[in-house]
């Protein structure tokens, strides 16, 4: 059967935060689609457990413990992919801090907590992009998908540090797309709505989740699989002439 422009068979994709939550679903679906997935996660046991569960998938999976806020760790992550498969075709910049953060007024956020959120959510994306850049430039091809948040489109209150970091991701995406386009590299961002991952459900008020669902044009809870199609599209050749763009996936809660 002829390959389609959406085909990801054999593509080498790094998924940060890929061992649990939404990232685990990205890793799983990509491997099921035939991709070679490096599962980078701060918790080694999560990445190894997810990789082991994909042993029978059409693609492959490799677990690499990675702290995305550590420059050396991100370089080791990229090197592991190249050493294993010889290239890097995609990066899903998914790792971030959110569900563990207390919802509170902006002036009550501890400075140390603000700094840690920026270190992981924004510096981490910068470091991961830089880690894969050399190999993608050498190939003159590659797709980076940065995960932001729909909440920045509405100015959702509380967790100001999280919203600010995710707004920064949009700026990073647009500027980086301009800077690496000549190298054949594409950079886009997805803004997911509130998504019922295992970690999100555990940290959210059921009434808040219900209200969020009612506010969508498609009135139902959003689940991780709702995001997979957008991620796979942006990694595939079907989006070969798309870069610097924001793709909002929230069931029609925000329209722009």
ZABA-505867 format. One record per residue: residue number from 1; x, y, z of N, C-alpha, C in turn; residue in one letter. Coordinates in steps of 0.001 Angstrom, whole numbers, always signed. Last residue first. Layout:
N
(NUM; (X; Y; Z); (X; Y; Z); (X; Y; Z); 'a') ...
//
This chain:
256
(256; (-10932; +31851; +17123); (-10166; +33018; +16672); (-9767; +32843; +15220); 'x') (255; (-12474; +30651; +20005); (-12511; +30728; +18546); (-11816; +32006; +18105); 'x') (254; (-12555; +28343; +22628); (-11992; +29604; +22130); (-12032; +29564; +20614); 'x') (253; (-14052; +26012; +22508); (-14217; +26918; +23652); (-13695; +28304; +23299); 'x') (252; (-13860; +24007; +20572); (-14593; +25223; +20270); (-14864; +26111; +21465); 'x') (251; (-12270; +21938; +21373); (-13690; +21674; +21192); (-14515; +22916; +20960); 'x') (250; (-9605; +22633; +21387); (-10339; +22716; +22656); (-11839; +22521; +22500); 'x') (249; (-6855; +23381; +19985); (-7647; +22141; +20045); (-8375; +22131; +21383); 'x') (248; (-5312; +25581; +17778); (-6074; +25469; +19021); (-6976; +24232; +18967); 'x') (247; (-2255; +26055; +16585); (-3432; +25220; +16320); (-4145; +24979; +17642); 'x') (246; (-278; +28514; +15326); (-929; +28067; +16556); (-2178; +27291; +16164); 'x') (245; (+2772; +28469; +13340); (+1328; +28590; +13549); (+875; +28041; +14896); 'x') (244; (+5251; +28133; +12236); (+4990; +29350; +12994); (+3540; +29538; +13389); 'x') (243; (+4263; +26431; +9226); (+5213; +26694; +10313); (+4875; +28032; +10974); 'x') (242; (+3550; +24297; +6622); (+2948; +25005; +7758); (+4011; +25190; +8831); 'x') (241; (+4157; +22588; +4615); (+4291; +24028; +4334); (+3618; +24866; +5416); 'x') (240; (+3674; +19999; +5602); (+5026; +20358; +5165); (+5226; +21846; +4896); 'x') (239; (+1677; +18509; +6715); (+1805; +19910; +7144); (+3141; +20505; +6695); 'x') (238; (+2003; +16000; +5758); (+748; +16668; +5418); (+784; +18147; +5806); 'x') (237; (+4225; +14881; +6822); (+4414; +15646; +5590); (+3139; +16360; +5161); 'x') (236; (+3803; +15260; +10452); (+3794; +14556; +9177); (+4041; +15486; +7991); 'x') (235; (+3523; +16695; +12732); (+4761; +15940; +12568); (+4901; +15368; +11168); 'x') (234; (+980; +17709; +12502); (+2091; +18655; +12468); (+3454; +17959; +12354); 'x') (233; (-511; +15294; +12725); (-586; +16124; +11519); (+629; +17038; +11404); 'x') (232; (+63; +14540; +15335); (+517; +13703; +14229); (+488; +14461; +12905); 'x') (231; (-1199; +16625; +16763); (+236; +16378; +16910); (+765; +15593; +15718); 'x') (230; (-3859; +16277; +15970); (-3173; +17541; +15689); (-1660; +17365; +15759); 'x') (229; (-4408; +13693; +16945); (-4487; +13983; +15513); (-3738; +15254; +15138); 'x') (228; (-4180; +14002; +19768); (-3235; +13176; +19010); (-3235; +13513; +17527); 'x') (227; (-6122; +15250; +21182); (-4960; +16043; +20771); (-4047; +15301; +19810); 'x') (226; (-7966; +13410; +21924); (-8438; +14531; +21115); (-7284; +15368; +20564); 'x') (225; (-6656; +11747; +23672); (-6734; +11326; +22272); (-7280; +12419; +21356); 'x') (224; (-7089; +13052; +26188); (-5800; +13125; +25481); (-5858; +12727; +24017); 'x') (223; (-10332; +14735; +26102); (-9451; +13645; +26526); (-8160; +13695; +25707); 'x') (222; (-12752; +16963; +27298); (-11655; +16741; +26359); (-10719; +15689; +26933); 'x') (221; (-16275; +16462; +27767); (-14915; +16555; +28293); (-13885; +16306; +27190); 'x') (220; (-18521; +18351; +25640); (-18096; +17121; +26300); (-16699; +17325; +26860); 'x') (219; (-19916; +20031; +23432); (-20105; +19990; +24884); (-19798; +18620; +25480); 'x') (218; (-18468; +21910; +21295); (-18665; +20462; +21405); (-18720; +20148; +22900); 'x') (217; (-18155; +24456; +22234); (-19138; +24228; +21177); (-19477; +22741; +21114); 'x') (216; (-17839; +24621; +25838); (-17335; +24293; +24508); (-18483; +24202; +23501); 'x') (215; (-18823; +24905; +28367); (-18420; +26114; +27664); (-17900; +25877; +26265); 'x') (214; (-19166; +22407; +29403); (-20360; +23120; +28955); (-20022; +24369; +28146); 'x') (213; (-16545; +21826; +30199); (-17147; +21071; +29100); (-18363; +21805; +28538); 'x') (212; (-16297; +23576; +32374); (-15441; +23741; +31203); (-16042; +23036; +29995); 'x') (211; (-18101; +22471; +34173); (-18346; +23814; +33645); (-17524; +24058; +32382); 'x') (210; (-16797; +20041; +34728); (-18126; +20038; +34112); (-18440; +21391; +33481); 'x') (209; (-14479; +20936; +35982); (-14369; +20154; +34749); (-15701; +20163; +33999); 'x') (208; (-15585; +22130; +38237); (-14825; +22943; +37278); (-14712; +22226; +35945); 'x') (207; (-16642; +19910; +39510); (-17556; +20962; +39064); (-16878; +21849; +38026); 'x') (206; (-14316; +18423; +40189); (-15268; +17897; +39200); (-16224; +18965; +38660); 'x') (205; (-11214; +19971; +40369); (-12542; +19940; +40964); (-13535; +19460; +39906); 'x') (204; (-8164; +18125; +39804); (-9194; +19090; +39420); (-10502; +18873; +40164); 'x') (203; (-6229; +16185; +40080); (-5967; +17485; +40705); (-7077; +18506; +40466); 'x') (202; (-6966; +13894; +38731); (-6650; +13770; +40154); (-6528; +15114; +40849); 'x') (201; (-7174; +14804; +36132); (-8388; +14387; +36844); (-8141; +14357; +38348); 'x') (200; (-4458; +15187; +35510); (-5378; +16323; +35581); (-6641; +15970; +36364); 'x') (199; (-3350; +12628; +35444); (-2863; +13591; +36431); (-3818; +14768; +36592); 'x') (198; (-4770; +11433; +33329); (-4860; +10854; +34664); (-4407; +11848; +35736); 'x') (197; (-6402; +14085; +31454); (-5364; +13078; +31629); (-5500; +12506; +33038); 'x') (196; (-8550; +15779; +30182); (-8683; +14824; +31278); (-7632; +13714; +31209); 'x') (195; (-7675; +19139; +29578); (-7724; +17769; +29088); (-7682; +16769; +30239); 'x') (194; (-8544; +22252; +28534); (-8403; +21439; +29744); (-8684; +19978; +29395); 'x') (193; (-7162; +22531; +25175); (-8061; +22903; +26252); (-7809; +22012; +27462); 'x') (192; (-3906; +23141; +23775); (-4982; +22233; +24208); (-5896; +22903; +25231); 'x') (191; (-2450; +24561; +21285); (-3005; +25048; +22553); (-4174; +24142; +22945); 'x') (190; (+589; +23868; +19657); (-787; +23460; +19894); (-1225; +24024; +21238); 'x') (189; (+2861; +25327; +17313); (+2394; +25116; +18685); (+932; +24699; +18695); 'x') (188; (+5752; +24616; +15232); (+4365; +25014; +15454); (+3985; +24758; +16907); 'x') (187; (+8313; +24731; +12971); (+8012; +24855; +14404); (+6582; +25370; +14547); 'x') (186; (+10485; +23016; +10688); (+9209; +23661; +10984); (+8968; +23676; +12494); 'x') (185; (+13471; +23345; +8850); (+12826; +22913; +10098); (+11548; +23711; +10312); 'x') (184; (+15156; +24170; +6870); (+14198; +23129; +6550); (+13436; +22603; +7747); 'x') (183; (+16657; +26327; +7420); (+17304; +25023; +7633); (+16365; +23862; +7343); 'x') (182; (+14984; +28453; +7194); (+15984; +28285; +6133); (+16727; +26959; +6247); 'x') (181; (+13622; +28277; +9639); (+12952; +27917; +8394); (+13932; +27660; +7259); 'x') (180; (+14693; +29201; +11955); (+15151; +27887; +11478); (+14487; +27456; +10180); 'x') (179; (+13588; +31728; +12464); (+15038; +31555; +12501); (+15511; +30235; +11903); 'x') (178; (+10822; +31458; +12355); (+11501; +32392; +11442); (+12989; +32073; +11346); 'x') (177; (+10451; +29678; +14456); (+10051; +29282; +13099); (+10717; +30170; +12061); 'x') (176; (+11230; +31257; +16617); (+12084; +30151; +16207); (+11734; +29677; +14798); 'x') (175; (+9040; +33011; +16760); (+10373; +33524; +16459); (+11283; +32410; +15954); 'x') (174; (+6951; +31212; +17326); (+6890; +32083; +16149); (+8269; +32612; +15762); 'x') (173; (+7757; +29875; +19693); (+7424; +29140; +18468); (+7517; +30029; +17243); 'x') (172; (+8021; +31937; +21557); (+9186; +31116; +21197); (+8938; +30420; +19857); 'x') (171; (+5324; +32731; +21732); (+6341; +33637; +21210); (+7580; +32896; +20756); 'x') (170; (+4268; +30396; +22861); (+3766; +30873; +21569); (+4769; +31832; +20935); 'x') (169; (+5630; +30274; +25277); (+5822; +29194; +24298); (+5354; +29634; +22911); 'x') (168; (+4582; +32401; +26690); (+5945; +32488; +26186); (+6244; +31440; +25141); 'x') (167; (+2213; +31293; +27466); (+2173; +32399; +26503); (+3554; +32585; +25880); 'x') (166; (+3237; +29515; +29312); (+2639; +28973; +28095); (+2420; +30056; +27036); 'x') (165; (+4091; +31237; +31318); (+5065; +30368; +30653); (+4511; +29842; +29337); 'x') (164; (+1641; +32376; +32043); (+2702; +33208; +31475); (+3729; +32361; +30733); 'x') (163; (+274; +30186; +33120); (-258; +30861; +31924); (+837; +31689; +31248); 'x') (162; (+2001; +29615; +35336); (+1766; +28624; +34283); (+1289; +29303; +33004); 'x') (161; (+1787; +31983; +36805); (+3092; +31550; +36319); (+2957; +30530; +35199); 'x') (160; (-946; +32093; +37461); (-372; +33086; +36549); (+961; +32635; +35977); 'x') (159; (-2948; +30534; +38750); (-1790; +29904; +38099); (-1156; +30844; +37064); 'x') (158; (-5719; +32672; +37951); (-5042; +31723; +38831); (-3928; +31010; +38028); 'x') (157; (-7773; +33182; +34953); (-7096; +33563; +36196); (-6590; +32367; +36994); 'x') (156; (-7204; +33097; +31476); (-7797; +32391; +32611); (-7056; +32722; +33906); 'x') (155; (-6968; +34372; +29009); (-6515; +35048; +30221); (-7111; +34428; +31466); 'x') (154; (-7582; +33045; +26720); (-8699; +33642; +27450); (-8257; +34433; +28675); 'x') (153; (-5270; +32037; +25787); (-6090; +32761; +24825); (-7231; +33494; +25510); 'x') (152; (-4231; +30549; +27806); (-3598; +31844; +27560); (-4409; +32673; +26566); 'x') (151; (-5640; +28163; +27737); (-5958; +29125; +28803); (-5325; +30494; +28567); 'x') (150; (-4608; +26466; +25868); (-5742; +27306; +25469); (-6027; +28388; +26495); 'x') (149; (-1080; +26216; +25802); (-2335; +26014; +26529); (-3404; +26988; +26042); 'x') (148; (+1449; +24363; +24158); (+1127; +25548; +24962); (-170; +25261; +25734); 'x') (147; (+3884; +22357; +22952); (+2559; +22309; +23587); (+2398; +23521; +24510); 'x') (146; (+5411; +22370; +19818); (+5453; +22877; +21182); (+4041; +22897; +21766); 'x') (145; (+6936; +20415; +17607); (+5577; +20734; +18049); (+5650; +21109; +19521); 'x') (144; (+9081; +20513; +14904); (+8979; +20716; +16347); (+7551; +21128; +16680); 'x') (143; (+10459; +18589; +12392); (+9256; +19276; +12841); (+9238; +19321; +14361); 'x') (142; (+12871; +18570; +9719); (+12473; +18301; +11100); (+11231; +19100; +11442); 'x') (141; (+15791; +18929; +7677); (+14382; +18596; +7863); (+14116; +18345; +9338); 'x') (140; (+18479; +18845; +7211); (+17680; +19851; +6519); (+16198; +19473; +6539); 'x') (139; (+20174; +17319; +8670); (+19240; +16608; +7794); (+18533; +17541; +6823); 'x') (138; (+21405; +19368; +10086); (+22225; +18469; +9270); (+21361; +17725; +8249); 'x') (137; (+19211; +20313; +11489); (+19867; +21174; +10503); (+20708; +20338; +9552); 'x') (136; (+18726; +18156; +13175); (+17712; +18541; +12195); (+18313; +19432; +11103); 'x') (135; (+21104; +18204; +14699); (+20789; +17042; +13865); (+19756; +17396; +12802); 'x') (134; (+20891; +20772; +15934); (+22055; +20388; +15146); (+21764; +19241; +14200); 'x') (133; (+18380; +20711; +17365); (+18614; +21593; +16214); (+19770; +21131; +15328); 'x') (132; (+17973; +19375; +19681); (+17697; +18654; +18433); (+18095; +19453; +17195); 'x') (131; (+18725; +21296; +21600); (+19361; +19981; +21604); (+19154; +19235; +20281); 'x') (130; (+17025; +23433; +21179); (+18444; +23600; +20864); (+19151; +22246; +20774); 'x') (129; (+14655; +22316; +22107); (+14758; +22770; +20716); (+16226; +22875; +20306); 'x') (128; (+15387; +21946; +24774); (+15086; +20779; +23938); (+15146; +21135; +22451); 'x') (127; (+15729; +24599; +25644); (+16851; +23663; +25672); (+16606; +22448; +24777); 'x') (126; (+13122; +25650; +25282); (+14273; +26249; +24598); (+15427; +25256; +24519); 'x') (125; (+11713; +24050; +27097); (+11409; +23988; +25663); (+12565; +24536; +24837); 'x') (124; (+12944; +24840; +29512); (+12995; +23459; +29074); (+12704; +23318; +27588); 'x') (123; (+12215; +27521; +29721); (+13629; +27184; +29510); (+13758; +25753; +28978); 'x') (122; (+9409; +26850; +30081); (+9903; +27721; +29014); (+11378; +27469; +28704); 'x') (121; (+8891; +24918; +32064); (+7937; +25131; +30977); (+8477; +25950; +29812); 'x') (120; (+11148; +24957; +33878); (+10694; +23743; +33199); (+9904; +24075; +31935); 'x') (119; (+11508; +27647; +34585); (+12667; +26801; +34301); (+12262; +25560; +33507); 'x') (118; (+8983; +28532; +35225); (+9651; +29078; +34043); (+10824; +28204; +33614); 'x') (117; (+8626; +26999; +37557); (+7707; +26842; +36426); (+8349; +27371; +35145); 'x') (116; (+10680; +28023; +39157); (+10720; +26619; +38761); (+9803; +26359; +37564); 'x') (115; (+9864; +30688; +39561); (+11125; +30402; +38870); (+11171; +28960; +38366); 'x') (114; (+7477; +30317; +41029); (+7471; +31015; +39736); (+8711; +30635; +38921); 'x') (113; (+8568; +29159; +43320); (+7665; +28364; +42484); (+7554; +28978; +41094); 'x') (112; (+10063; +31285; +44341); (+10756; +30046; +43981); (+9887; +29171; +43077); 'x') (111; (+8033; +33120; +44894); (+8999; +33418; +43838); (+9718; +32145; +43386); 'x') (110; (+4704; +31928; +45356); (+6083; +32059; +45846); (+7053; +32275; +44684); 'x') (109; (+1804; +33742; +44771); (+2695; +32735; +44184); (+4110; +32936; +44725); 'x') (108; (+161; +35746; +45556); (+495; +34736; +46571); (+1419; +33641; +46031); 'x') (107; (-488; +37305; +43452); (+431; +37889; +44424); (+792; +36925; +45560); 'x') (106; (-2342; +35770; +41978); (-986; +35946; +41461); (-10; +36435; +42514); 'x') (105; (-4236; +33387; +43920); (-4046; +34714; +43333); (-2575; +34948; +42986); 'x') (104; (-4024; +29873; +42948); (-4043; +30948; +43932); (-3866; +32287; +43235); 'x') (103; (-3877; +26471; +42695); (-4573; +27634; +42133); (-4646; +28707; +43213); 'x') (102; (-757; +24816; +42833); (-1945; +25284; +43550); (-2556; +26478; +42828); 'x') (101; (+427; +22390; +40561); (+460; +23778; +41027); (-858; +24173; +41696); 'x') (100; (+286; +19962; +39392); (+729; +19980; +40784); (+723; +21385; +41381); 'x') (99; (-404; +20469; +36759); (-1402; +19853; +37634); (-1008; +19874; +39102); 'x') (98; (+2072; +21759; +35731); (+760; +22388; +35803); (-114; +21761; +36875); 'x') (97; (+5096; +21761; +34000); (+4471; +21747; +35320); (+3118; +22426; +35246); 'x') (96; (+6071; +19632; +31208); (+5754; +20894; +31860); (+5129; +20681; +33229); 'x') (95; (+6731; +18263; +27989); (+7011; +18289; +29430); (+6681; +19655; +30033); 'x') (94; (+6460; +18530; +25204); (+5260; +18364; +26027); (+5512; +18521; +27522); 'x') (93; (+7440; +18859; +22291); (+7848; +19534; +23524); (+6647; +19585; +24460); 'x') (92; (+8242; +16561; +20171); (+7005; +17026; +20805); (+7402; +17550; +22176); 'x') (91; (+10123; +16520; +17312); (+10186; +16770; +18757); (+8824; +17256; +19211); 'x') (90; (+11299; +14497; +14586); (+10303; +15300; +15275); (+10584; +15427; +16759); 'x') (89; (+13513; +13234; +13528); (+12544; +13826; +12612); (+11557; +14752; +13306); 'x') (88; (+16777; +12544; +13832); (+15658; +13049; +14637); (+14718; +13759; +13680); 'x') (87; (+18936; +9629; +13390); (+18322; +10893; +12974); (+17286; +11335; +14009); 'x') (86; (+19890; +7162; +14267); (+20625; +7889; +13240); (+20059; +9214; +12808); 'x') (85; (+18910; +5568; +16322); (+18225; +5528; +15033); (+18866; +6377; +13926); 'x') (84; (+20712; +5676; +18519); (+19824; +4533; +18327); (+19323; +4428; +16889); 'x') (83; (+22058; +8093; +18315); (+22829; +6864; +18475); (+21992; +5618; +18178); 'x') (82; (+19870; +9855; +18213); (+20767; +9730; +17058); (+21576; +8435; +17131); 'x') (81; (+18797; +9486; +20788); (+17982; +9240; +19596); (+18856; +9013; +18370); 'x') (80; (+20960; +10246; +22377); (+20429; +8884; +22483); (+19592; +8529; +21257); 'x') (79; (+21231; +12942; +21768); (+22291; +12005; +21368); (+21800; +10565; +21408); 'x') (78; (+18963; +13973; +23024); (+19087; +14037; +21565); (+20130; +13042; +21058); 'x') (77; (+19676; +13386; +25722); (+18420; +12920; +25139); (+18521; +12873; +23615); 'x') (76; (+21984; +14844; +26088); (+22054; +13376; +26142); (+20814; +12749; +25523); 'x') (75; (+20848; +17380; +25959); (+21814; +16985; +24935); (+21966; +15461; +24901); 'x') (74; (+19317; +17349; +28255); (+18640; +17446; +26956); (+19579; +17070; +25812); 'x') (73; (+21320; +17208; +30207); (+20360; +16109; +30075); (+19652; +16158; +28727); 'x') (72; (+22585; +19672; +29939); (+23324; +18451; +29632); (+22381; +17275; +29420); 'x') (71; (+20485; +21423; +30799); (+21026; +21474; +29444); (+21739; +20181; +29049); 'x') (70; (+17591; +20808; +32459); (+19033; +20569; +32567); (+19624; +20483; +31159); 'x') (69; (+14938; +20805; +32115); (+15520; +22080; +32551); (+17035; +21999; +32694); 'x') (68; (+14209; +18231; +31543); (+14291; +19170; +30423); (+14871; +20523; +30816); 'x') (67; (+15645; +15433; +32523); (+15167; +16670; +33147); (+15324; +17752; +32097); 'x') (66; (+15064; +12146; +31566); (+15480; +13479; +31129); (+14829; +14565; +31967); 'x') (65; (+15659; +8827; +30753); (+15358; +9735; +31857); (+15919; +11120; +31517); 'x') (64; (+14364; +7278; +28029); (+15542; +8035; +28454); (+15120; +9002; +29560); 'x') (63; (+13298; +4458; +26233); (+13111; +5290; +27421); (+14427; +5962; +27798); 'x') (62; (+12052; +3907; +23044); (+13264; +3946; +23853); (+13036; +4903; +25011); 'x') (61; (+10186; +1987; +20763); (+10210; +2940; +21869); (+11496; +2787; +22657); 'x') (60; (+8813; +1609; +17435); (+9748; +1257; +18493); (+9681; +2320; +19583); 'x') (59; (+5822; +437; +15754); (+7035; +1239; +15852); (+7950; +722; +16941); 'x') (58; (+3821; -1445; +16252); (+4463; -1414; +14933); (+5754; -595; +14915); 'x') (57; (+4316; -2869; +19580); (+3761; -1881; +18664); (+4466; -1933; +17306); 'x') (56; (+5260; -4470; +21615); (+4635; -5122; +20475); (+4054; -4173; +19449); 'x') (55; (+6269; -2657; +23499); (+7169; -3649; +22894); (+6573; -4314; +21660); 'x') (54; (+4998; -801; +24991); (+4947; -633; +23536); (+5817; -1641; +22798); 'x') (53; (+5538; -1227; +27603); (+4173; -1524; +27164); (+4036; -1443; +25646); 'x') (52; (+8107; -210; +27757); (+7910; -1663; +27848); (+6527; -2061; +27332); 'x') (51; (+7597; +2536; +27695); (+8349; +1905; +26604); (+8122; +396; +26594); 'x') (50; (+6281; +2847; +30146); (+5579; +3135; +28893); (+6273; +2478; +27708); 'x') (49; (+8343; +2155; +31912); (+7078; +1401; +31933); (+6314; +1610; +30623); 'x') (48; (+10259; +4092; +31329); (+10569; +2680; +31083); (+9294; +1838; +31046); 'x') (47; (+8962; +6426; +32120); (+9380; +6269; +30725); (+9654; +4806; +30404); 'x') (46; (+8565; +5870; +34862); (+7428; +6132; +33980); (+7805; +5907; +32519); 'x') (45; (+11150; +5569; +35860); (+10244; +4428; +35923); (+9034; +4618; +35002); 'x') (44; (+12281; +8121; +35546); (+12774; +7001; +34753); (+11774; +5844; +34721); 'x') (43; (+10845; +11096; +35340); (+10748; +9883; +36136); (+11121; +8681; +35274); 'x') (42; (+11161; +12864; +33240); (+11926; +13089; +34456); (+11958; +11826; +35314); 'x') (41; (+11442; +11429; +29988); (+10629; +11779; +31152); (+11525; +11938; +32369); 'x') (40; (+11115; +10647; +26688); (+11949; +11388; +27627); (+11087; +11845; +28794); 'x') (39; (+11067; +8224; +24506); (+10220; +8696; +25596); (+11107; +9329; +26655); 'x') (38; (+11337; +8190; +21176); (+12163; +8319; +22370); (+11306; +8965; +23438); 'x') (37; (+9928; +6127; +18785); (+9660; +7146; +19790); (+10662; +7087; +20936); 'x') (36; (+9323; +5702; +15560); (+10326; +5322; +16538); (+10346; +6433; +17583); 'x') (35; (+5978; +4983; +14329); (+7115; +5869; +14592); (+8080; +5223; +15589); 'x') (34; (+3689; +3516; +13928); (+4912; +3079; +13280); (+6122; +3950; +13502); 'x') (33; (+1505; +4092; +15379); (+1482; +4541; +13979); (+2774; +4194; +13250); 'x') (32; (+2260; +3304; +17869); (+1237; +2496; +17196); (+1138; +2842; +15716); 'x') (31; (+3932; +5429; +18450); (+4511; +4094; +18256); (+3526; +3175; +17544); 'x') (30; (+1940; +7406; +18692); (+2990; +7532; +17678); (+3641; +6177; +17402); 'x') (29; (+445; +6494; +20859); (-190; +6591; +19535); (+857; +6725; +18421); 'x') (28; (+2392; +6617; +22943); (+1716; +5377; +22583); (+1155; +5427; +21168); 'x') (27; (+3119; +9324; +23082); (+4125; +8283; +22843); (+3479; +7005; +22320); 'x') (26; (+600; +10501; +23677); (+1341; +10857; +22458); (+2330; +9749; +22102); 'x') (25; (+133; +9252; +26158); (-778; +8984; +25043); (-114; +9360; +23717); 'x') (24; (+2167; +10387; +27651); (+2123; +8923; +27482); (+1229; +8547; +26308); 'x') (23; (+1388; +13059; +27671); (+2591; +12651; +26948); (+2645; +11156; +26701); 'x') (22; (-748; +13104; +29418); (-1004; +13286; +27989); (+190; +12816; +27165); 'x') (21; (+627; +10795; +31821); (-311; +11838; +31436); (-554; +11892; +29938); 'x') (20; (+4024; +9676; +31128); (+2774; +9692; +31882); (+1860; +10789; +31346); 'x') (19; (+6244; +9834; +29484); (+6034; +8613; +30241); (+4727; +8551; +31005); 'x') (18; (+6965; +12155; +28171); (+6259; +11121; +27426); (+5943; +9852; +28189); 'x') (17; (+8256; +14482; +28552); (+7129; +14202; +29435); (+6302; +13062; +28879); 'x') (16; (+8855; +14691; +25043); (+9243; +15003; +26415); (+8019; +14902; +27321); 'x') (15; (+9441; +12591; +22483); (+8308; +13143; +23241); (+8781; +13423; +24657); 'x') (14; (+10970; +12477; +19370); (+11196; +12605; +20809); (+9952; +13215; +21438); 'x') (13; (+10859; +10326; +16621); (+10200; +11427; +17331); (+10539; +11364; +18815); 'x') (12; (+11554; +9262; +13490); (+12126; +9296; +14841); (+11605; +10545; +15550); 'x') (11; (+9565; +7288; +11336); (+9979; +8618; +11785); (+10489; +8538; +13222); 'x') (10; (+8516; +4812; +10673); (+9960; +4980; +10692); (+10453; +6338; +11131); 'x') (9; (+5512; +6199; +9613); (+6286; +4971; +9749); (+7786; +5256; +9664); 'x') (8; (+3678; +8162; +9340); (+4803; +8427; +10245); (+5683; +7193; +10443); 'x') (7; (+1624; +9615; +6845); (+2323; +8439; +7350); (+3532; +8813; +8202); 'x') (6; (+313; +11578; +5551); (+139; +11542; +7001); (+960; +10428; +7651); 'x') (5; (+615; +11144; +2928); (+1362; +12268; +3484); (+1240; +12337; +5001); 'x') (4; (+825; +7527; +2656); (+145; +8802; +2525); (+1001; +9890; +3135); 'x') (3; (+2304; +4882; +764); (+2271; +5729; +1944); (+1512; +7016; +1650); 'x') (2; (+552; +2215; -838); (+1347; +3442; -922); (+1215; +4257; +357); 'x') (1; (+841; -1190; +0); (+0; +0; +0); (+883; +1249; +0); 'x') 
//
